[in-house]
Amino acid sequence: MNLYIRNINYIQLLVEGVVEGSYQKVLQSFAMNKTVPSTLVAKEILDDMIEANKGFWPELK
């Protein structure tokens, strides 16, 4: 899969996850990003971002 298509896919999944309030979809999108080395790291980043931006982010379930 070329990098352009991969980027579109993870961004699309991120938007879907935020609109739907889906923690799992947002986590999957973070894990698909080439700059994130693993799903565990993606979860740590997402959890930290949620905590740091509580007043600005929608609630993810």
NORCORHU-V257730 format. One line per field, one symbol per residue. ss: DSSP state (h for helix, s for strand, l for the rest). A space follows every 10 residues. Layout:
ss = ???
This chain:
ss = llhhhhhhhh hhhhhhhhhh llhhhhhhhh hhllllllhh hhhhhhhhhh hhllllllll l
